[in-house]
Amino acid sequence: MTTTLTHTWYLSGRRLHAIARQPFVIVGNIFQPAIWLFLFGELFKRVAEIPGFGGGSYLDYLIPGVIAMNAMNANMWAGMGTLEEIDRGTLNRFLVSPASRVALMNANVVEQAVTTTLQSIIILLLGLLAGAELPGGLAGAAAMVAAAVLVGIVFGSLSNAAGMVLRQREAIIGIYIVFMLPLTFLSSAFMPTGLMPGWLRHIATWNPLDWAVRAGRSALSTNPEWGDVSVRLGGLLALAIVCVAVSVATFRSYQKSV
Amino acid sequence: MPSSAAIEAQGLVKTYAVRGDKEGVRALDGLDVTVPRGAVFGLLGPNGAGKSTTIKILTTLARPDEGTAIVDGIDVLRRPDRVRRAIGVVAQRSGADPGATGRENLVLQGRLHGLGANAASRADELLARFGLTGAAGRLVKTYSGGMQRRLDVALGLVHRPEVLFLDEPTTGLDPESRAAMWEEITRLAGEDGMTVLLTTHYLEEADRLAGRIAIVDRGRVVAEGPPDELKGALHGDVVHLELAAETDPAAARSALQDLQGIRNVLVAGDAISARSDDGASAVPAILAALQTAGAPAASVTVARPSLDDVYLRLTGRRYSESEDLVAEGANRS
């Protein structure tokens, strides 16, 4: 246990050091969500006037959606980093050392959590700049960031697992293409699910991305429903733990094919 | 003290699944190898012979389908965690993190091996030893090939392992870096008393570095012993002949086999080699016999046996041909 923790610390340090050396990568990756935020914010401004939407500002509505989407989007590429470590032989070097397996994956999780946190905060600030009100304040922002981090861990771990098992860049790109847009639009990121056809709404209920969007949106609203927020965050946390466990288990399958 | 051998592997079998081939590729086919303590031991064989797979199994990375392995007295299959603390590994692919500095790579490796606060001083010690002190703070991706390889070896030595595995340590290095690496490997076994298992597909490298070698062919060890002993087992000189164009090697072969004092006539393409107790004095008789058989020789050389000859004798193929064969087929490293 202590070994796992100290090794997580050492190995995370390596990842964070790499990020600190290239901070512009994080900022560069924000470019796309920023475009979504401003483009969609303007383009669909009047969506908020549709009966059943519930009124309010569309920008305020959109921000949790863009943050959650960015968290999923960015972390779905985590497997590429894993593949690079495999190709370079870095992963093998760690696997034949006493490095803890769990710590190896934990380091990925810590890296994903830190980048997702920074990116989510930047998107929140951009939203404020664009005129969003975010009445939930700091507590709301914290819950939003937590939801984004958990979504990032879920999809980052699955991407790492896919990289370890399939060992092909194409597979990761394929998974991205198949899941990214459907999961985004099968959530309340851009449109309340109340306005969706019944079967779509049903699917959205099971979409972890939607859990994050709803938890963040409620937390950032004037009257957060904290009970509801906790349930959704709890669900995301449970799912994240399962996904990390799955990704740790892939070491076994990887070592079979080495 | 654990058993006298540093490494003992028996009956290793490993098959890899390959798309479009139900049987898969049998990388190891009952490989046995025993490495005494303190030795520099060479696994010699062409690409694809099974050297790297052997290293992967002995270093706990891969599991064999069959067989047993003991490293530093520890069962590799039962206690891989303990084996990992006893071994240092320098794999074929670098493994150093190119986005970190050489020093950071070493310090992290030391910490993972439980060096704690001593990791930094150990890193500096190794940087100095491998002539990397000046580049310690530079990102590894700016290193030259030779510098990277020296860092790789340093990474394998951080925790002062009992057994060091070097998988193709000089492949891809320029002659100068290769010579420096050879010196370093010799020093490791001499001064540090470490057991070194190295794989190589360079005959010359095995001959020069290893006190003992095992020749690996198609997943098995076909010969084992000190290089001089292996060469000495091939009594006498080797006579290499190249036939003139458009002559029949079979005719040449039968002509030579009938000659007195000529043994082990082997044909590889239009090249023929044979063995004789006194090569120089046998040459006139050989040339005359070939002339009579209507298969004249274009060139003839007499040499002391080399490891290449040992390889040819054991496998029926020239070493260089085996490399070509593998290069044409699937090359799994």
Interface residues (C-beta under 8 A of the other chain):
Chain A: T6 H7 Y10 L11 G13 R14 H17 A18 R21 D87 R88 G89 T90 N92 R93 F94 L95 V96 S97 P98 A99 Q255 K256 S257 V258
Chain B: Y16 A17 K56 T59 T60 L61 A62 R63 D81 R84 R85 I87 V89 A91 Q92 R93 S94 G95 A96 D97 P98 G99 A100 E104 L108 Q109 R111 L112 H113 G114 L155
